[in-house]
Structure formats: C-alpha cells, structure tokens
Amino acid sequence: MSLQEFLAMGGYAFYVWTSYGIATIVLVVNVLLPIFQRRKFLRQQALKQKRQPL
C-alpha cells in the first residue's frame, strides 16, 4: 500500500478528508470559543467594577 493509495482512501478521499477537516475545525472551535468568551466576560466585569462608586 503506497502513500498515494492511502491518501486516496479507496476512492472516498474527498468524503473522508472533508469529514476529518470538519471534525478538526469543530474541536478547535470548542477549545477556543470558551477561552475568548472568558476573556470577554472578565473584561466586562473589570469595567463594571471601575464604574461602580465606592
């Protein structure tokens, strides 16, 4: 079995590699989105604290 045959996936390469790509994108988004949302939340909370009178 050659590398070219492996990458061709028996004629189903488009479907296989597309599904791998979509799955990878979903996993990356699932990791990064909460990080960005947490940063945004913390910035908003810091601004609220600065605005509140003592």
Stockholm file with secondary structure:
# STOCKHOLM 1.0

chainA/1-54         MSLQEFLAMGGYAFYVWTSYGIATIVLVVNVLLPIFQRRKFLRQQALKQKRQPL
#=GR chainA/1-54 SS CCHHHHHHGGGTHHHHHHHHHHHHHHHHHHHHHHHHHHHHHHHHHHHHHHHSCC
#=GC SS_cons        CCHHHHHHGGGTHHHHHHHHHHHHHHHHHHHHHHHHHHHHHHHHHHHHHHHSCC
//
